[in-house]
């Protein structure tokens, strides 16, 4: 089924969201669909006995941080001449899909999050911290977390590479209800697409340098050494100066969750996050 879903929804993350709803492990999902593909997607979902509600507005994607994922989008009227994306709310329950659409229209993030099946602690975290200028809560989640080592289930940084087991921001990277959701999602993926599940687990077990301005970096195949890590290749969203620094050195000294050193260059500040997922 994964292949069939990918033909319709393109991105793996999006296809998985739909799979979780079809399989009944997620009560409702919210996905962006390009307006020219709206009918095709609706037909596909209705055939699978999934109800849909379509937003009364369109979204223009921001010049994205990555080709797969953008946290930012600009709302425009649905009859605007510019081509845009609609939000589709999908559920096996018609009322849930309609209600999710309504809650988004009212900007009620808390209720919307609960309808989408996210943990209450994370919905409250989102409600408290989200605003138009701060749509990416990854570093905020890190701020709420103890230390910088986490189970790979909550690696939300990899979403920039179309890899994630969660579609919400966990309130902390150790959030237990989020880890439970991620584990269930991985199990479902193993059932339907074992190879994809293996690829996901491999990529999620990366160390991450997360920045708002200089890119997101996944340091692959990391191993612990004194005060830091050795690592292999580096995946990046941006070929920035920091990327070249990280990829031309294979060792990272970790001084704290916002504080690291590469080849005698000390980098520190709340705009930088260090996360090690195992
Ligand atoms: Zn939580």
Boltz pocket constraint, residues with backbone or C-beta under 6 A from the ligand:
constraints:
  - pocket:
      binder: B
      contacts: [[A, 119], [A, 120], [A, 121], [A, 122], [A, 169], [A, 170], [A, 171], [A, 172], [A, 175], [A, 176], [A, 177], [A, 178]]
      max_distance: 6.0
